[in-house]
Amino acid sequence: MRGVKEFSIPLLLLWIFPVAVPLVTSFAPTAREAAGSAGALWAWGFPLLIAAWVMSDSRKRRLSLCVDYDTFVFFGRPIVVPVYLFRTRGVQGLLPLACFLLICLMSLFAEGFLISEMAN
């Protein structure tokens, strides 16, 4: 039961994101509008979910971060998230980083497939 208790809402939303982006963009009438809405979701939604996960993880680990750390994560996630993961987990921080990359790839492939199907 330990794994279920440690599962957080931001983490769940991060894993739902690859399915949600293509579903949301599938309701667009044209492929161009679908690409635009997917771009907006990626530009705002994914960084927001990453920042929420980092803040949830820091509370779970009882780490004291600076006041605007979530803003730093939102705007500087390519640098700040790997530093946070390495600081909190050491080398084992590569596993969550690999999961984030997997989430990105899954969503991009699903989105690309859906938009190509809409264009045909």
Secondary structure, 3 states (H helix, E strand, C coil): CHHHHCCCHHHHHHHHHHHHHHHHHCCCCCHHHHHHHHHHHHHHHHHHHHHHHHHHHHHHCCCCCCCCHHHHHHHHHHHHHHHHHHHHHHHHHHHHHHHHHHHHHHHHHHHHHHHHHHHC
